[in-house]
Amino acid sequence: MTVEIGDIPDLPDGVPEHFREQGIEELYPPQGEAVEAGVADGESVVASVPTASGKTLVAELAMLTSVARGGKALYIVPLRALASEKKAEFEEFEQYGIDVGVSTGNYDSDGDWLAQKDIIVATSEKVDSLVRNGAQWVDDLTCVVADEVHLVDDSHRGPTLEVTLAKLRKLNANLQTVALSATVGNADEIAEWLDATLVDSTWRPIDLQKGVLYGQALHLDDGSKKQISRGNEKATAALVEDTLTDEGSSLVFVNSRRNAEAAARRLGDVTRDYLTPEERTELRDIAAQIRDASDTQTSDDLADAVEKGSAFHHAGLSSESRELVEDAFRDRLVKVISATPTLAAGVNTPSRRVIVRDWRRYDGDVGGMQPLDVLEVHQMFGRAGRPGLDPYGEAVLIANSHDELDELFDRYVWAEPEPVRSKLAAEPALRTHILATVASGFADSEDELVSFLERTLYATQTDETGRLETVTQNVLDYLERNEFLEREDGGLRATGLGHRVSQLYIDPMSAAEIIDGIRSADERPTAMGLYHLVARTPDMYELYLRSGDREEYTELAYEREAEFLGSMPSEFEDNAFEDWLSALKTARLLEDWASELDEDDMAEEYGVGPGDIRGKVETAEWLLNAAERLAGELGLDSGPAIREAKKRVEYGVREELLDLAGVRNVGRKRARRLHEAGIESRADLRETNKSVILGALRGRRKTTETILENVGRKDPGLEGVEADGEVGDGDAAEAGSATSATERGDDGQQSLGDFE
């Protein structure tokens, strides 16, 4: 049965016409099935369909009809980058009276401002924190959409999504739940868990051809073969060039950051010959923006590749660089991206051809290379083919032998994706969610707690009788021992400290480590001591020790031992000492950042990218904020020291620059230049001769006016003012310009505002 957009009665006025203007008149078959299942009538639906088959429209129909009936909708995404993308998509409906809001950061806020919004976009972690902090509007939700719901299988993020959905459904008895999933092996179990109707489809709007390249022959799943001209080229380069000859783009998936960067460098030699003069000009401008975003070798390497029409994409890049690459790829300026698998589950970046070069990756748990899951490879496959742009999509694996050719067909091309399994029953996941469940009032007794946990996917799936109860008892013992919970006659109550830990959105084990550390301080703790304390919590991903690091950091550990909060383990406690040193390496990175070390030098010293540095900085600021709040809760006097360490890592400066660096648009580098010119405080910025300030800021007039305005100077204008002192190299031409690269790129300044 064909369903047309005009057949849906409850859409807000103007919306059907809006969809028609976008070319959506007749719904795709999976969308039509969802409508028949009641998705536009308030019924819960699980849509398990391939990428690019119109899942977002299913969500929009559910949310818009719910809002039109007087309700409020929530769209849950797994990643911040996706939240921004979806908000931009949904804002198209604001012209029809639909208010859209997005919320991703500040885990200890209640988000009251969202109460006025009709559609709210947020990550699962943010929704979880809003529930913990008592956001009243959560009770008013009538529709919740869970995007990429198959990620309940992810051991890191899955439990939060699972518990959050269970809480929302308990709070709102008639809540419409719409779950969007890739094609998985057990979508029926997810539908059963959510009391939803299953729409399970393999339909795609354009054909997806899957195959394996062996030698010069591309063997496709329909039994046909294509000849790929190789010459002296490696397989990947030959496939990319073959795609370019048909004016298509390629996504290449590899198994490590280093391989992604190396592949992008090599493939740039292929793509550069397919660029028009206009594209070269635009790519040079994008490359300049990438260099402005971060002054590291990684950014320079990326910019060099982008100038040739190639790029790499991985978590070590700054968020700004990743967005520039994604936008340039969608605009068909960048012809090929070499990426780690993180891009497969991320933002919308379809291409003509997807090449899975590496189907194994290193797994630390087994100490060797392991094949990727079928689901993960199929997610990569799903990026092939752009509706409206490509006549078809093509997903290709590369075989090095005839036996491997057969293996890859059996393992990935013909195979069904694995079933998704709940990861909730692990103690780290249950620690935080059990405390939050009690602190938020979802369970006042052990019986109520078990009853609530029975609403989870884990309870739907498990056949291990008693396992959930056993792990729950272990976690309750831990929480009681650390004074986060009190138990009496089967009743459960969160202590004041337990409430605070839950609201701060940190792992209770992190809280216990922080509390023990700050309680152990005999005097004012140093910044290094505090950085090391938060670096050894479960919430911080520590840096790995490379070969040769153990000796260096063992020596540093004994040199700085007096600064540590808590006792250092013995060298003979192998694992504990190794973890201590990894935390020390992480703490020294934070100390270097807060001592104004150059970002490029840090990236080389620690073997990380700018995105890693900023990720560590952001996590440290969040954990130090929690430490400051916990010190206040416990009446400890280390709060001022923690606050200073937090501000130093936030701004990336030494103590003497804290006041200046806190002024919007100043940042770490400009603060140092101002200080060297004798301007040491906000008061100095308000009173010092403007020509001195303009000189310290290298003659950048617009930037100087903005900073003077932000610091509250009564007369921020610079009319008739000339810079006092020398203007730095390369700055003179820009000194009078309001539209320079520096003004656009903010002079490469980095403060935590850039990390969001």
C-alpha positions in Angstrom: 0.0 0.0 0.0 1.4 3.4 -1.0 1.3 6.2 1.7 1.4 9.8 0.7 2.5 12.7 3.0 -1.0 14.2 2.6 -2.6 11.1 4.1 -1.2 12.0 7.6 -3.8 14.1 9.3 -2.1 15.4 12.5 0.8 17.2 11.0 1.1 21.0 11.9 -0.2 23.4 9.3 2.2 24.0 6.5 4.4 20.9 7.2 2.9 18.7 4.5 3.6 21.4 1.9 7.1 21.8 3.3 7.8 18.1 2.8 6.3 18.3 -0.8 8.7 21.2 -1.6 11.6 18.9 -0.5 10.3 16.3 -3.0 8.7 14.0 -0.4 5.3 13.2 -1.8 5.1 9.4 -1.6 6.7 7.7 1.4 9.4 5.1 1.1 8.1 1.6 1.9 9.7 1.4 5.5 8.2 4.9 6.2 4.8 3.8 5.0 5.0 0.7 7.2 5.8 2.9 10.2 2.8 5.1 9.4 0.6 2.0 9.1 2.0 0.8 12.5 0.7 4.1 14.0 3.9 6.2 14.3 1.9 9.3 13.5 -0.9 8.3 15.9 1.2 8.1 19.1 2.0 4.4 18.8 5.5 3.1 19.7 7.6 1.8 16.8 11.0 0.3 16.3 12.3 1.0 12.8 15.2 -1.4 11.9 16.1 -0.3 8.4 19.4 0.4 6.5 21.2 3.7 6.6 19.8 6.3 4.1 16.3 4.6 4.0 14.5 7.6 5.6 14.6 6.8 9.3 14.7 10.6 10.2 11.4 11.2 8.5 9.8 8.5 10.6 11.1 10.3 13.7 9.8 13.7 12.4 6.4 12.3 11.7 6.2 11.0 15.3 7.5 14.2 16.9 5.5 16.7 14.7 2.2 14.9 15.1 2.8 14.6 18.9 3.5 18.3 19.2 0.5 19.2 17.1 -1.6 17.2 19.6 -0.2 19.5 22.4 2.7 17.3 23.4 6.5 17.7 23.7 9.1 15.5 22.0 12.7 14.5 22.8 15.2 13.2 20.2 18.1 11.3 21.8 21.4 11.1 19.9 24.6 9.2 20.8 27.1 12.0 19.9 27.2 15.8 20.4 28.1 16.3 16.7 24.9 14.5 15.7 22.9 16.7 18.1 24.0 19.8 16.2 23.3 18.2 12.9 19.8 17.1 13.9 19.0 20.5 15.5 19.8 22.2 12.2 17.5 19.7 10.4 14.6 20.2 12.8 14.9 24.0 12.9 13.4 24.0 9.4 10.1 23.5 11.2 10.4 26.6 13.4 8.6 28.6 10.6 5.5 26.5 11.4 5.6 27.4 15.1 7.7 24.5 16.4 10.4 25.6 18.9 13.6 23.5 18.8 16.3 23.3 21.5 19.5 21.4 21.9 21.3 20.5 25.1 24.6 18.5 25.4 26.9 19.9 28.1 26.8 21.0 31.8 25.8 17.7 33.4 24.9 19.3 36.7 22.2 21.7 35.4 18.5 21.1 35.3 17.9 22.6 31.9 14.8 24.5 32.9 15.0 26.7 29.8 14.1 23.7 27.7 10.6 23.7 29.2 9.5 26.2 26.5 10.7 24.0 23.6 8.5 21.7 21.6 11.3 19.4 20.3 14.5 18.9 22.3 17.6 17.3 21.0 20.1 15.8 23.5 22.6 13.1 24.1 21.6 10.1 26.3 24.1 11.3 28.9 22.5 14.7 29.0 19.0 13.3 29.3 20.1 11.0 32.1 21.7 14.0 33.9 18.5 16.1 33.4 16.4 13.4 35.0 18.9 13.2 38.0 18.7 17.0 38.4 14.9 17.0 38.5 14.1 18.7 35.2 10.3 19.2 35.6 9.6 19.3 31.9 10.6 15.6 31.5 7.3 14.7 33.0 5.5 16.5 30.1 7.1 14.4 27.3 4.7 12.6 25.0 7.2 11.3 22.5 10.8 10.1 22.7 12.9 9.1 19.8 16.1 7.0 20.3 18.4 7.4 17.4 21.0 4.6 16.8 19.3 2.4 19.5 21.5 -0.6 18.5 24.2 1.3 20.5 22.7 -0.2 23.7 25.3 -2.9 22.7 28.1 -0.5 23.4 29.8 -1.2 26.8 30.6 2.5 27.4 27.4 4.4 26.3 24.9 1.6 26.0 23.8 1.3 29.7 23.1 5.0 29.9 20.8 4.9 26.9 19.1 1.7 28.2 18.4 3.1 31.8 17.4 6.5 30.4 14.7 5.0 28.2 13.5 2.8 31.1 13.3 5.9 33.4 11.4 8.0 30.8 8.9 5.2 30.2 8.3 4.8 34.0 7.8 8.6 34.4 5.4 8.8 31.5 3.0 5.9 31.4 1.7 6.7 27.9 5.0 7.8 26.4 5.4 7.1 22.6 8.8 5.5 22.1 10.3 5.5 18.6 13.6 3.7 18.3 15.7 4.0 15.1 18.2 1.2 14.5 20.5 -0.2 11.9 19.5 -3.6 10.7 20.4 -6.0 13.6 19.9 -9.6 14.3 17.4 -9.2 17.1 15.3 -6.1 16.4 12.3 -8.1 17.7 13.8 -8.2 21.2 14.3 -4.4 21.2 10.7 -4.0 20.1 9.5 -6.4 22.9 11.5 -4.4 25.5 9.9 -1.1 24.3 6.4 -2.6 23.9 6.6 -1.4 20.3 5.6 -2.6 16.8 8.6 -3.6 14.7 9.2 -2.3 11.2 12.0 -4.5 9.9 13.1 -3.8 6.4 16.1 -4.2 4.0 14.7 -1.7 1.5 17.0 1.1 0.3 16.2 4.1 -2.0 19.2 3.3 -4.2 20.8 0.0 -4.9 23.7 -1.1 -2.7 26.2 -3.3 -4.4 28.6 -5.2 -2.1 31.7 -6.9 -3.1 35.3 -7.9 -2.7 38.3 -6.8 -4.7 40.9 -9.4 -5.4 43.6 -8.5 -7.9 42.0 -6.5 -10.6 38.6 -8.1 -10.4 35.9 -6.6 -8.2 33.5 -9.5 -7.4 30.0 -8.3 -6.6 27.2 -9.9 -4.6 25.0 -10.3 -7.7 27.6 -12.6 -9.3 29.0 -10.0 -11.7 32.6 -8.8 -11.9 34.1 -5.4 -12.6 37.6 -4.8 -13.9 39.6 -2.3 -11.8 42.6 -0.9 -13.7 45.5 -1.1 -11.2 48.7 -0.2 -13.1 51.3 0.3 -10.3 48.7 1.6 -7.9 47.8 -0.2 -4.6 44.2 -1.5 -4.4 42.8 1.4 -2.4 44.2 4.0 -4.7 43.0 2.1 -7.8 39.4 2.0 -6.3 39.5 5.7 -5.4 40.7 6.6 -8.9 38.1 4.4 -10.5 35.4 6.2 -8.5 36.7 9.6 -9.5 36.5 8.7 -13.2 32.8 8.4 -12.6 32.7 11.7 -10.6 32.1 9.8 -7.4 33.5 10.2 -3.9 35.0 7.5 -1.6 35.2 6.7 2.1 38.1 4.5 3.1 37.9 2.8 6.5 41.2 1.8 8.1 42.1 0.4 11.6 44.2 3.2 13.2 44.7 6.9 13.2 48.2 6.5 11.8 46.9 4.5 8.9 44.2 7.0 8.3 46.7 9.9 8.0 49.1 7.8 5.8 46.3 6.8 3.5 45.0 10.4 3.1 48.6 11.5 2.3 49.0 8.9 -0.4 45.4 9.3 -1.8 46.0 13.0 -2.2 48.4 12.2 -5.1 45.4 10.6 -6.8 42.7 13.2 -6.1 44.7 16.3 -6.9 44.6 15.4 -10.6 40.8 15.5 -10.5 40.3 19.0 -9.1 39.1 22.0 -11.0 40.8 25.4 -10.5 37.8 26.6 -8.6 37.9 23.6 -6.3 41.6 24.1 -5.6 40.9 27.7 -4.5 38.1 26.6 -2.2 40.2 23.8 -0.7 43.1 26.2 0.0 40.7 28.4 2.0 39.4 25.3 4.0 43.0 24.2 4.6 43.8 27.7 6.0 40.9 27.4 8.4 42.1 24.0 9.5 45.6 25.5 10.2 43.9 28.3 12.2 41.9 25.8 14.2 45.0 24.2 15.8 48.7 24.8 15.5 49.8 21.1 15.5 51.6 18.9 13.1 48.3 16.9 12.8 46.5 19.9 11.6 49.2 20.8 9.1 49.2 17.3 7.7 45.4 17.4 7.4 45.5 20.8 5.7 48.2 19.5 3.3 46.0 16.6 2.3 42.8 18.8 2.0 44.6 21.1 -0.5 44.9 18.0 -2.7 41.2 17.0 -2.2 41.9 14.2 0.3 41.4 14.1 4.1 41.6 12.0 7.2 39.1 11.8 10.0 39.6 10.4 13.5 39.0 11.3 17.2 42.5 12.9 17.5 41.3 15.9 15.4 39.8 19.0 17.0 36.0 19.1 16.6 36.4 22.2 14.3 38.7 20.3 11.9 36.4 17.3 11.8 33.4 19.6 10.9 35.4 21.4 8.2 36.3 18.0 6.7 32.8 16.7 6.9 31.3 19.8 5.3 33.9 19.8 2.5 33.2 16.1 1.8 29.4 16.7 1.6 30.0 19.7 -0.7 32.0 17.2 -2.9 35.2 19.4 -2.6 37.1 16.7 -0.7 36.9 13.6 -2.9 38.0 10.9 -0.4 38.2 10.6 3.4 40.3 8.0 5.1 38.7 7.3 8.5 38.8 5.1 11.5 35.5 3.3 12.2 34.1 6.1 14.4 32.9 7.9 11.3 30.6 4.9 10.4 28.3 5.6 13.4 28.7 9.3 13.3 27.4 12.2 11.2 25.8 12.1 7.8 28.7 11.6 5.3 27.5 9.3 2.5 29.7 8.6 -0.6 29.5 6.8 -3.9 31.9 4.0 -2.8 32.9 2.8 0.6 36.1 0.9 0.8 36.7 -1.2 4.0 40.5 -1.6 3.6 41.1 -3.0 7.1 38.7 -5.6 8.5 40.8 -6.4 11.5 41.9 -4.1 14.3 43.9 -4.3 17.5 42.1 -5.5 20.6 43.9 -4.9 23.8 41.7 -7.5 25.7 43.1 -10.3 23.5 46.5 -8.8 22.8 46.2 -9.0 19.0 44.2 -8.3 15.8 40.6 -9.2 15.8 38.0 -9.2 13.0 35.4 -6.4 13.1 31.8 -7.2 14.0 29.4 -7.7 11.1 27.2 -4.9 12.4 30.1 -2.5 12.4 31.1 -3.4 8.8 27.5 -3.1 7.7 27.4 0.3 9.3 30.3 1.3 7.1 28.6 -0.3 4.0 25.5 1.8 4.8 27.5 5.0 4.0 27.6 4.0 0.3 25.2 5.8 -2.0 23.8 9.3 -1.7 20.1 9.5 -2.5 19.6 12.1 -5.3 23.3 12.3 -6.1 24.4 8.7 -6.9 22.8 6.1 -9.2 23.9 3.4 -6.8 26.2 2.8 -3.8 29.1 0.4 -3.7 30.7 -1.2 -0.7 34.1 -3.0 -1.2 36.3 -5.1 0.9 39.9 -5.9 -0.2 41.2 -9.5 -0.3 44.9 -10.5 -0.5 44.3 -14.1 -1.5 41.6 -16.3 -3.1 40.9 -17.9 0.3 40.4 -14.5 1.8 38.1 -13.5 -1.0 35.8 -16.4 0.0 36.2 -15.7 3.7 35.2 -12.0 3.3 32.0 -13.0 1.3 31.1 -15.5 4.1 32.1 -13.3 7.0 30.6 -9.9 5.9 28.9 -9.8 2.5 26.5 -12.7 3.0 26.4 -12.6 6.8 23.6 -11.2 9.0 24.5 -8.7 11.7 24.9 -10.0 15.2 22.2 -9.5 17.8 22.7 -6.6 20.1 23.1 -7.4 23.8 22.7 -5.3 26.9 25.9 -4.4 28.7 24.0 -3.2 31.9 25.0 -6.0 34.2 28.6 -4.9 34.5 29.5 -3.3 37.9 30.9 0.0 36.6 27.6 0.6 34.7 25.4 -0.4 37.6 27.3 1.6 40.1 26.3 4.9 38.6 22.8 3.9 37.5 21.8 2.3 40.8 22.9 5.3 42.8 21.0 7.6 40.4 17.9 5.5 40.4 17.7 5.7 44.2 18.8 9.4 44.4 16.2 10.4 41.8 13.4 8.7 43.7 12.8 5.8 41.2 13.3 3.2 43.9 13.0 3.5 47.7 13.6 -0.2 48.5 15.6 -3.1 47.2 12.4 -4.7 45.8 11.5 -1.5 43.9 15.1 -1.3 42.6 14.9 -4.8 41.2 11.4 -4.1 39.8 12.8 -1.0 38.0 15.8 -2.9 36.6 13.3 -5.5 35.2 12.2 -2.7 32.8 15.6 -2.8 31.1 16.7 -4.6 28.0 19.0 -6.7 30.1 16.1 -8.2 32.0 14.3 -8.9 28.7 17.3 -10.7 27.4 18.9 -12.5 30.3 18.4 -16.1 31.1 20.9 -16.0 33.9 18.6 -16.3 36.9 19.8 -14.2 39.8 22.8 -12.5 38.1 21.2 -9.1 38.1 20.3 -9.5 41.8 23.8 -10.6 42.7 25.6 -7.7 40.9 23.0 -5.3 42.3 23.8 -6.5 45.9 27.5 -6.1 45.3 27.0 -2.5 44.0 24.7 -1.7 47.0 27.4 -2.9 49.4 29.9 -0.7 47.7 27.7 2.4 47.7 26.8 1.9 51.4 30.5 1.3 52.3 31.3 4.7 50.7 28.5 6.5 52.5 26.5 7.2 49.3 23.5 5.1 50.3 21.9 3.9 53.5 20.0 0.6 53.9 17.5 -0.3 56.6 15.0 -3.2 56.6 15.2 -3.4 52.8 14.7 0.3 52.4 17.1 2.5 50.4 18.0 6.1 50.8 20.6 8.3 49.2 22.7 10.3 51.6 23.3 14.0 51.0 26.7 13.0 49.6 25.1 10.4 47.4 22.6 13.0 46.0 25.5 15.3 45.2 27.5 12.6 43.4 24.5 11.6 41.3 23.8 15.2 40.3 27.5 15.8 39.4 27.2 12.9 37.0 30.4 11.2 37.9 31.1 7.5 38.6 30.7 6.8 42.3 34.1 5.2 42.2 35.5 8.4 40.8 33.8 10.3 43.7 35.2 7.9 46.3 38.8 8.3 44.8 38.5 12.1 44.8 37.0 12.2 48.4 39.8 10.0 49.7 42.4 12.1 48.0 41.3 15.5 49.1 40.7 14.2 52.7 44.3 13.0 52.7 45.7 16.5 51.9 47.7 17.9 55.0 48.2 21.2 53.3 47.0 23.1 50.2 47.2 20.6 47.3 49.2 21.5 44.3 47.9 21.6 40.7 49.9 18.5 39.9 48.5 16.6 42.9 44.9 17.5 41.8 45.5 16.7 38.1 46.9 13.3 39.1 44.0 12.7 41.4 41.4 13.2 38.7 43.5 11.4 36.1 43.4 8.2 38.1 39.6 8.1 38.3 37.5 5.7 36.1 36.0 8.7 34.3 39.4 9.8 32.8 40.8 7.8 29.9 44.5 7.7 30.9 47.3 8.0 28.4 49.1 4.7 27.6 52.7 4.2 28.6 54.8 3.7 25.6 58.1 1.8 25.5 60.6 3.8 27.6 57.9 5.7 29.5 58.0 3.4 32.6 61.5 4.4 33.5 60.9 8.2 32.9 57.6 8.3 34.8 58.9 6.1 37.7 61.7 8.7 38.2 59.1 11.5 38.0 56.8 9.7 40.5 59.5 9.7 43.1 60.5 13.3 42.4 56.9 14.5 42.8 55.7 11.9 45.4 55.1 14.6 48.1 52.4 16.2 45.8 50.3 13.1 45.3 47.0 12.9 47.2 46.9 9.4 48.5 49.7 6.8 48.9 51.7 5.6 45.9 51.5 1.9 45.3 54.7 -0.2 45.4 56.7 -0.8 42.2 56.1 -4.5 42.9 52.3 -4.1 42.6 52.6 -4.3 38.8 49.1 -3.3 37.6 48.5 -0.7 40.3 51.9 0.9 39.8 51.4 0.9 36.0 48.0 2.6 36.4 49.6 5.2 38.8 52.2 6.0 36.1 49.6 6.2 33.3 47.7 8.7 35.5 50.9 10.6 36.1 51.6 10.9 32.4 48.0 12.2 31.9 48.5 14.6 34.8 51.8 15.9 33.3 50.0 16.6 30.0 47.4 18.7 31.9 50.2 20.5 33.8 52.0 21.2 30.6 48.8 22.6 29.1 48.2 24.8 32.2 51.9 25.9 31.9 51.2 27.3 28.4 53.3 24.8 26.5 52.8 24.9 22.8 50.1 22.5 21.6 52.3 21.2 18.7 55.1 20.3 21.2 52.7 18.6 23.5 51.2 16.6 20.6 54.7 15.3 19.7 55.7 14.7 23.3 52.7 12.6 24.2 52.0 11.1 20.8 48.4 12.5 20.7 46.3 14.8 18.4 44.7 18.1 19.3 41.4 16.4 19.8 42.9 14.2 22.5 44.5 17.1 24.3 41.2 19.0 24.3 39.3 15.9 25.4 41.6 15.4 28.4 41.3 19.1 29.3 37.5 19.1 29.1 37.3 15.9 31.2 39.7 17.3 33.8 37.7 20.5 34.1 34.5 18.5 34.6 36.1 16.3 37.3 37.8 19.2 39.1 34.4 21.0 39.2 33.0 17.9 40.8 36.0 17.8 43.3 35.4 21.4 44.2 31.7 20.7 44.8 32.5 17.6 46.9 35.0 19.5 49.0 32.2 22.0 49.7 29.7 19.2 50.6 32.2 17.7 53.0 33.3 21.1 54.6 37.0 20.6 53.4 39.1 23.7 52.9 40.8 22.6 49.6 38.1 24.3 47.5 40.2 27.4 46.5 43.1 25.3 45.4 40.9 23.1 43.3 39.2 26.1 41.8 42.5 27.6 40.7 43.7 24.2 39.2 40.4 24.0 37.4 40.7 27.5 36.0 44.3 27.0 34.9 43.4 23.9 33.0 40.3 25.5 31.5 42.3 28.5 30.1 45.6 26.7 29.6 47.6 29.3 31.6 49.8 29.9 34.6 48.4 31.5 37.7 49.4 35.1 36.8 47.2 35.0 33.7 44.0 33.7 35.2 42.3 37.1 35.5 43.1 38.1 31.9 42.4 34.7 30.3 39.0 34.7 31.8 38.0 37.6 29.5 36.0 36.4 26.5 38.1 36.4 23.3 41.4 36.7 25.1 42.6 33.1 25.5 46.0 31.8 26.5 48.2 33.3 23.8 46.8 36.8 23.9 46.8 36.8 27.7 50.5 36.2 27.6 51.2 39.0 25.1 49.1 41.4 27.1 50.9 40.4 30.3 54.3 40.9 28.6 53.2 44.4 27.7 52.5 45.2 31.4 48.7 44.6 31.3 48.2 42.1 34.1 44.5 42.3 35.0 41.0 43.2 33.8 41.4 46.5 35.6 44.5 47.2 33.5 42.6 46.4 30.3 40.0 48.9 31.3 42.5 51.6 32.1 45.7 51.1 30.1 46.3 53.3 27.0 44.5 51.7 24.1 47.6 52.1 21.8 49.5 49.8 24.2 46.7 47.2 24.2 46.4 47.4 20.4 50.2 46.9 20.1 50.1 43.9 22.4 47.3 42.3 20.3 49.5 42.8 17.1 47.4 45.6 15.7 44.2 43.6 15.4 41.6 46.3 15.6 38.4 44.3 15.6 39.7 41.8 18.1 40.9 44.6 20.4 37.6 46.4 20.3 35.7 43.2 21.1 38.0 42.4 24.1 37.7 46.0 25.4 33.9 45.7 25.1 33.9 42.3 26.8 35.9 43.6 29.8 33.5 46.5 30.2 35.6 49.4 29.0 33.4 52.4 28.6 34.9 53.6 25.4 36.0 50.5 23.4 36.3 52.2 20.1 39.7 52.6 18.4 39.1 55.6 16.2 42.4 57.5 15.8 44.3 55.0 17.9 47.6 53.6 16.4 49.4 50.5 17.7 52.2 51.2 20.1 55.2 48.8 19.5 56.0 46.4 16.7 53.3 44.5 14.9 54.3 40.8 14.6 55.5 39.2 11.5 52.7 38.5 9.0 50.3 40.8 11.0 51.0 44.2 9.4 48.8 43.6 6.3 45.9 42.7 8.5 46.3 45.3 11.2 43.6 47.5 9.7 41.4 44.8 8.3 38.3 43.6 9.9 38.0 40.5 7.7 41.4 38.8 8.1 41.9 35.1 8.6 42.9 35.9 12.2 39.6 37.6 12.8 37.8 34.6 11.3 39.9 32.1 13.1 40.4 34.0 16.4 44.2 33.9 16.1 44.5 30.2 17.0 43.4 30.9 20.5 42.3 28.0 22.6 40.1 28.1 25.6 37.5 25.5 26.7 34.8 27.3 24.8 36.4 26.0 21.6 36.2 22.4 22.8 32.5 22.0 22.9 
